Amino acid sequence: MTTSSNLIAADIEEYLQVHENKDMLRVLTCGSVDDGKSTLIGRLLFDSKMIFEDQMAAIVKDSKRFNTTDEPFDLALLVDGLQSEREQGITIDVAYRYFTTEQRKFIIADTPGHEQYTRNMATGASTCDLAIILIDARHGVQVQTKRHSFICSQLGIKHVIIAINKMDAVDYDQAIYQNIKKEYREFAQALSFSDIRFVPISALKGDNVVNESTNMTWYPGSTLLKLLNTVSVEQDKSESFRFQVQYVNRPNLDFRGFCGTIASGEIRVGDTVVALPSNKETRIKSIVTFDGDLEKASAGQAITLTLEDEIDVGRGDMLVRPHDKPHSLSNFEADVVWMTEEPLCVDREYAIKVGSKSVYGYADAINHKIDVNTLEKQKAQQLELNEIGNCHFAVTEPVQFDPYDVNRATGAFIIIDRLTNVTVGAGMIRNPLSSNSAAKSASNPSTKHSYSEFELEMNALVRKHFPHWGSKDISL
């Protein structure tokens, strides 16, 4: 019986307290098609005894119809829940699974490997602290392996575990493992990872996932689960206090609270804060939660703050410390992952959402796009589906942000099509730009035109029925 089981039997309240105080690690699995991502997550849960009996019974039953392996049951079915995923044996949407060990709690995201669903992979990666990048030992480093690695790097993930999977299919050959390890290291030199670990595994057979492999005694390192339990990511988090207001709670005349989740840092009752963009200074009167008032709150907690002074604070505003303010500008440089068939063009206006604040804006210049195979910068007039590029953006009013490398929570934004309300791109702010930086683009009338709703509808109809006219917008 484990320590947790003993503690549950002896004192359930103490067990819950211990469980609540464990740190949380958000993990991403990614890589090329059929590298074994879903099977790996299933193996992690199965070997660590985290699958309930009814779940196991359902997997065994479903394996009679959808089993893609020679095993009695297909562990990938635990996370591939969509009908089309089971029929094709692929992952389409992001699936999240939760499990815990004696050391910490985990949220693990299973993301698709197909290039068509790169947007889903980027969505899953945006909140993760660590990435497990799978490589099929039979095929080595693929184009999608490089694309996913580059996206992880751009999204600020510093810790990666390269799991070289399906070692059973190559007779556990050490030379193959070493060659893939060498090839990936050479590719990753240009990426911003600070911690890269390698582990040879077989998700299907269970080698080096939770239990050490007897087939790869030549591997001196830790199992995948041990690496997940011991990696430290605390040093990657910003200590600057950032609180983006999501909702103003005014239930009666005697209470006005500002609701949101602390993006980074911590706050105490009595601390002095500044509301941006108004720059009005006040102090924290109380920190309110569903379970009662707190004296202190930190990153990740959803809270309601009340202030000592009646100042104007609304949705999209940010509370920060007076001596540690973010940038508040209308122009910035950002890397963009483009996620839709219709390309990003410099003369199109979009809705830009930074945190809880929504503004209108456009890319006034595309500086370059990245070749994911060579990581070379190439000139570009627009960004196509799944392409990654660097752009200058201008928005209609100042937004509050930190560079993404400094604070992922306040340096990210999404790009939304104004007509369809579909998210078409994800951005990571790299540098602030002064208004003078946009002077060149401001001289071009097409890049500063703000379209009316009628013009937006007309442009959409023109692009739908007359695609041969190109993607150029018309203004009335």
C-alpha positions in Angstrom: 0.0 0.0 0.0 1.3 3.5 -0.9 2.0 6.4 1.5 -1.1 8.1 0.1 -3.3 5.1 0.7 -2.1 4.8 4.3 -2.8 8.5 4.8 -6.3 8.2 3.4 -7.1 5.4 5.7 -5.6 7.2 8.8 -6.6 10.8 8.2 -8.6 11.9 5.2 -8.4 15.6 6.0 -4.6 15.5 6.3 -4.5 13.7 3.0 -6.6 16.4 1.3 -4.4 19.1 2.8 -1.3 17.4 1.5 -2.9 16.9 -1.9 -3.9 20.6 -2.1 -0.4 21.8 -1.3 1.3 19.8 -4.1 2.6 21.9 -6.9 1.0 21.6 -10.4 2.8 20.8 -13.6 1.2 21.4 -16.9 2.5 19.0 -19.6 2.1 18.9 -23.3 2.6 15.9 -25.6 3.3 16.7 -29.2 5.2 15.4 -32.2 4.5 14.0 -35.7 1.5 11.8 -36.7 1.4 8.3 -35.2 4.4 8.9 -32.9 2.3 7.5 -30.0 1.2 10.5 -28.0 -2.2 9.1 -26.9 -0.7 5.7 -26.2 1.9 7.3 -24.0 -0.6 9.1 -21.9 -2.7 6.0 -21.6 0.5 4.1 -20.5 1.3 6.7 -17.9 -2.1 6.5 -16.3 -2.3 2.7 -16.6 1.1 1.9 -15.0 0.7 4.6 -12.3 -2.7 3.0 -11.4 -4.7 6.1 -12.3 -7.4 4.5 -14.4 -10.7 3.6 -12.7 -12.3 0.2 -13.2 -15.2 1.6 -15.2 -12.8 3.4 -17.5 -10.7 0.3 -18.0 -13.8 -1.7 -18.8 -14.9 0.8 -21.4 -11.4 0.7 -23.0 -11.5 -3.1 -23.2 -14.9 -3.0 -24.7 -14.1 -0.2 -27.3 -10.8 -2.0 -28.2 -12.9 -4.8 -29.8 -14.0 -2.2 -32.4 -11.1 0.3 -32.6 -8.0 -1.5 -31.5 -5.0 -0.4 -33.7 -2.4 -2.6 -31.8 -1.7 -6.2 -31.2 -2.3 -5.8 -27.5 -5.5 -7.0 -25.6 -6.6 -3.3 -25.4 -5.6 0.0 -26.9 -4.6 2.6 -24.3 -4.9 5.4 -26.8 -8.6 5.1 -26.6 -8.4 6.6 -23.1 -7.8 10.1 -24.6 -9.0 9.7 -28.2 -12.7 10.0 -27.4 -14.1 11.5 -30.7 -15.7 9.0 -33.1 -13.5 10.2 -36.0 -10.4 9.9 -33.9 -11.1 6.3 -33.0 -12.0 5.4 -36.6 -8.8 6.9 -38.1 -6.5 6.2 -35.1 -5.4 9.8 -34.9 -5.8 12.8 -32.5 -7.8 15.8 -33.8 -8.7 17.9 -30.8 -6.8 18.6 -27.6 -7.6 16.2 -24.8 -6.7 16.9 -21.2 -6.1 14.3 -18.5 -5.4 14.8 -14.8 -3.4 12.6 -12.5 -1.3 12.8 -9.4 1.8 11.2 -7.9 3.3 11.4 -4.4 5.4 14.4 -5.6 3.0 16.6 -7.6 -0.2 17.0 -9.6 -0.3 17.0 -13.4 -2.5 18.3 -16.2 -1.4 16.6 -19.4 -2.6 17.7 -22.8 -2.7 15.3 -25.7 -2.4 17.3 -28.9 -2.7 16.3 -32.6 0.3 15.6 -34.8 -1.4 16.4 -38.2 -0.3 19.6 -39.8 -4.0 20.4 -40.5 -4.5 20.7 -36.7 -1.5 22.7 -35.8 -3.7 25.4 -34.3 -5.0 22.9 -31.8 -1.5 21.9 -30.9 -0.6 25.6 -30.3 -3.7 26.1 -28.2 -2.6 23.2 -25.9 1.0 24.4 -25.7 0.1 28.0 -24.7 -0.5 27.1 -21.0 2.1 24.4 -20.5 5.3 24.4 -18.5 6.9 21.4 -20.1 6.6 19.6 -23.4 7.1 15.9 -24.1 8.1 15.7 -27.8 7.7 12.2 -29.2 9.8 10.9 -32.0 9.2 7.6 -33.7 12.4 5.6 -33.6 11.7 4.1 -37.0 11.4 7.5 -38.8 13.5 9.9 -36.7 13.1 13.6 -36.7 10.2 14.7 -39.0 9.1 18.0 -40.4 6.2 18.1 -37.9 8.6 17.3 -35.1 10.5 20.5 -36.0 7.4 22.6 -36.4 6.1 21.5 -33.0 9.5 22.1 -31.4 9.7 25.6 -32.8 6.2 26.4 -31.7 7.0 25.2 -28.2 10.1 27.4 -28.2 8.2 30.4 -29.5 5.5 29.9 -26.8 8.0 30.1 -24.1 8.3 26.5 -23.0 11.8 26.1 -21.5 11.8 22.4 -20.5 11.4 19.6 -23.0 11.7 15.8 -22.8 12.4 14.1 -26.1 10.8 10.7 -25.8 12.1 8.5 -28.5 9.2 6.1 -28.8 8.6 2.6 -30.4 12.1 1.4 -29.4 10.5 -2.1 -29.4 10.0 -1.8 -33.2 13.8 -1.3 -33.7 14.9 -4.1 -31.3 15.8 -1.5 -28.7 18.9 -0.5 -30.8 21.1 2.0 -28.9 22.7 3.3 -32.1 19.3 4.4 -33.4 18.6 6.2 -30.2 22.0 8.0 -30.2 21.6 9.0 -33.9 18.2 10.6 -33.3 19.5 12.3 -30.1 22.4 13.8 -32.1 20.2 15.0 -34.9 17.7 16.7 -32.6 20.4 18.4 -30.6 21.8 19.9 -33.7 18.4 21.2 -34.8 17.5 22.5 -31.3 20.7 24.7 -30.9 18.8 27.6 -32.5 15.8 27.2 -30.2 15.3 28.8 -26.8 15.0 25.7 -24.7 17.0 25.8 -21.4 16.5 22.2 -20.4 16.4 19.2 -22.9 16.2 15.6 -21.6 16.2 12.4 -23.7 14.6 9.1 -22.8 14.1 6.0 -25.0 10.7 4.4 -24.4 8.1 2.0 -25.7 4.7 3.4 -24.8 3.0 0.3 -26.1 5.1 -2.1 -24.0 5.7 0.2 -21.0 9.5 0.5 -21.3 11.0 3.5 -19.3 7.6 5.2 -19.0 6.7 4.5 -15.4 8.9 1.4 -14.8 12.5 0.9 -15.8 13.1 -1.2 -18.9 14.9 -4.5 -18.8 15.3 -4.3 -22.6 17.4 -1.1 -22.5 20.0 -1.6 -19.7 22.4 0.5 -21.7 20.2 3.6 -20.8 21.6 5.1 -17.5 19.0 7.8 -17.1 15.6 8.1 -15.3 12.2 6.9 -16.5 9.8 9.4 -18.0 7.6 9.7 -14.9 10.7 10.3 -12.7 11.8 13.1 -15.0 8.3 14.6 -14.7 8.3 14.4 -10.9 11.7 16.0 -10.5 11.9 18.8 -13.1 11.7 22.3 -11.6 9.9 25.1 -13.4 9.4 27.7 -10.6 12.3 29.8 -11.9 10.5 30.4 -15.2 7.6 32.2 -13.6 7.4 36.0 -13.3 7.3 37.6 -9.9 5.7 40.9 -11.1 2.1 41.3 -9.9 -0.3 41.4 -12.8 -4.1 41.3 -12.3 -6.3 41.7 -15.4 -9.9 42.6 -14.6 -12.4 40.2 -16.2 -15.6 41.4 -14.5 -16.8 44.1 -12.2 -19.1 42.7 -9.5 -21.7 45.2 -8.3 -24.4 43.1 -6.5 -25.6 46.0 -4.2 -24.8 49.6 -3.2 -22.3 48.5 -0.6 -20.0 46.3 -2.7 -17.9 46.8 -5.8 -15.4 44.1 -6.5 -13.1 43.4 -9.5 -12.9 39.8 -10.5 -10.2 38.0 -12.3 -7.3 35.5 -12.1 -3.9 36.6 -10.9 -1.6 36.3 -14.0 1.6 36.5 -12.0 3.1 37.5 -8.7 1.2 37.9 -5.4 -0.9 40.5 -3.6 -1.7 41.1 0.1 -4.4 43.2 1.8 -3.1 46.7 2.3 -0.7 46.6 -0.7 -0.6 49.7 -2.9 -1.6 49.2 -6.5 -2.0 51.2 -9.7 -4.9 50.8 -12.1 -3.9 50.9 -15.8 -4.4 52.7 -18.1 -5.8 55.4 -15.8 -2.7 55.4 -13.5 -4.9 56.0 -10.5 -3.3 54.7 -7.2 -5.1 53.0 -4.4 -4.8 50.2 -1.9 -6.2 46.7 -1.6 -9.1 46.7 0.9 -9.9 42.9 0.8 -9.3 39.8 -1.2 -12.7 37.9 -1.6 -13.2 34.3 -2.6 -16.0 31.8 -2.5 -14.5 30.2 0.5 -14.0 33.4 2.4 -11.6 36.4 2.5 -7.8 35.9 2.2 -4.9 37.9 3.5 -2.7 36.9 0.5 -3.3 35.5 -3.0 -0.8 34.4 -5.7 -0.6 33.5 -9.4 -3.3 31.2 -10.7 -5.9 32.1 -8.0 -9.3 33.4 -9.1 -10.3 36.2 -6.7 -12.3 39.4 -6.3 -10.4 42.5 -5.2 -12.0 45.4 -3.4 -10.2 48.8 -3.3 -10.1 51.5 -0.6 -10.8 54.3 -3.1 -13.6 54.7 -5.6 -11.6 54.8 -8.8 -12.7 54.0 -12.3 -11.7 50.4 -13.1 -13.4 48.3 -15.8 -13.1 45.1 -17.8 -9.7 44.9 -19.5 -7.9 47.2 -17.1 -4.9 45.9 -15.2 -3.9 46.3 -11.5 -0.1 46.3 -10.9 2.4 47.6 -8.3 3.4 51.3 -8.7 7.1 50.5 -9.1 6.7 47.6 -11.5 4.5 48.6 -14.4 4.2 46.8 -17.8 4.3 48.6 -21.1 1.2 50.5 -22.1 1.5 51.2 -25.9 -0.4 50.9 -29.2 2.5 49.5 -31.2 4.5 46.3 -30.7 6.5 43.6 -32.4 5.2 40.1 -32.2 5.6 36.6 -33.5 2.4 35.1 -35.0 1.2 31.5 -35.6 -1.4 31.8 -38.3 -4.3 29.4 -38.0 -6.7 29.8 -40.9 -6.9 29.2 -44.6 -7.3 32.9 -45.4 -3.8 34.5 -45.1 -2.8 37.3 -42.8 -2.5 40.5 -44.9 -1.1 43.8 -43.8 -4.2 45.8 -44.9 -6.7 43.8 -42.9 -8.2 45.0 -39.6 -8.8 42.4 -36.9 -10.0 42.2 -33.3 -6.9 41.9 -31.0 -7.5 40.4 -27.6 -4.7 40.9 -25.0 -5.7 39.2 -21.8 -9.2 40.4 -21.1 -8.9 43.6 -23.1 -10.2 43.7 -26.7 -9.2 46.3 -29.2 -9.0 46.6 -33.0 -5.8 46.6 -34.9 -3.8 45.4 -37.8 -0.3 44.1 -38.8 1.3 47.2 -40.4 4.4 45.1 -41.5 5.4 41.5 -41.9 9.1 41.5 -41.2 9.7 37.8 -42.1 8.4 34.3 -41.8 10.3 31.3 -40.5 11.2 28.1 -42.4 10.5 25.5 -39.7 13.0 23.1 -41.3 16.0 25.3 -41.4 14.8 28.1 -39.0 15.9 30.6 -41.6 14.1 34.0 -41.9 12.4 34.6 -45.3 10.7 37.6 -46.7 6.9 37.5 -46.8 4.0 39.6 -48.0 1.5 37.5 -46.0 1.3 34.5 -43.7 -0.5 31.4 -44.9 -2.1 28.6 -42.8 0.3 27.2 -40.1 3.1 29.6 -41.1 5.0 31.5 -38.3 6.2 35.0 -38.8 7.3 38.2 -37.2 5.1 41.3 -37.5 4.6 44.9 -36.4 1.2 45.5 -35.0 -0.7 48.8 -34.4 -3.9 48.8 -32.3 -6.6 51.5 -31.8 -5.8 52.2 -28.1 -2.9 51.4 -25.7 -2.8 47.8 -24.3 -0.9 46.7 -21.2 1.7 44.0 -21.8 5.1 42.6 -20.9 7.4 41.0 -23.5 6.4 37.3 -23.8 9.9 36.1 -22.7 9.4 38.0 -19.5 5.8 37.1 -18.7 3.8 34.6 -20.8 0.5 35.5 -19.2 0.6 39.2 -20.2 2.7 38.9 -23.4 0.2 36.7 -25.4 -2.7 37.7 -27.6 -5.1 36.3 -30.1 -6.3 37.6 -33.4 -10.0 37.4 -34.2 -11.7 37.8 -37.6 -14.2 40.7 -37.0 -16.9 39.3 -39.3 -16.9 35.6 -38.4 -15.6 35.9 -34.8 -13.2 33.0 -35.5 -9.7 33.0 -33.9 -7.4 33.2 -36.8 -4.0 33.7 -35.1 -2.0 33.5 -31.9 0.7 36.1 -31.1 3.6 36.5 -28.7 4.7 40.0 -28.1 8.5 40.3 -28.3 9.2 44.1 -28.1 7.4 47.3 -27.5 7.5 49.9 -30.4 7.3 53.6 -30.1 4.7 55.5 -32.3 7.6 56.6 -34.5 8.2 53.0 -35.4 4.8 52.9 -37.1 5.4 56.2 -39.0 6.4 54.4 -42.2 3.2 52.3 -42.2 1.1 55.2 -41.2 1.9 56.9 -44.5 0.1 54.1 -46.3 -3.7 54.9 -46.1 -4.7 51.3 -46.7 -3.1 50.2 -43.4 -4.9 52.7 -41.2 -8.4 52.4 -42.7 -11.0 51.3 -40.1 -13.7 49.4 -41.8 -17.4 49.8 -41.0 -19.5 46.8 -40.3 -21.2 47.2 -43.7 -17.8 47.2 -45.4 -16.7 44.1 -43.5 -19.8 42.2 -44.7 -19.4 43.4 -48.3 -15.7 42.3 -48.3 -16.6 38.9 -46.9 -19.3 38.4 -49.7 -16.8 39.5 -52.4 -14.1 37.1 -51.2 -16.7 34.2 -51.0 -18.3 34.7 -54.5 -15.4 36.2 -56.4 -12.2 34.5 -55.0 -10.3 35.3 -58.3 -10.3 38.9 -57.3 -7.7 38.1 -54.5 -7.7 39.0 -50.8 -7.6 42.8 -51.2 -10.3 44.6 -49.2 -12.5 47.3 -50.6 -13.5 50.5 -48.8 -16.6 52.6 -49.6 
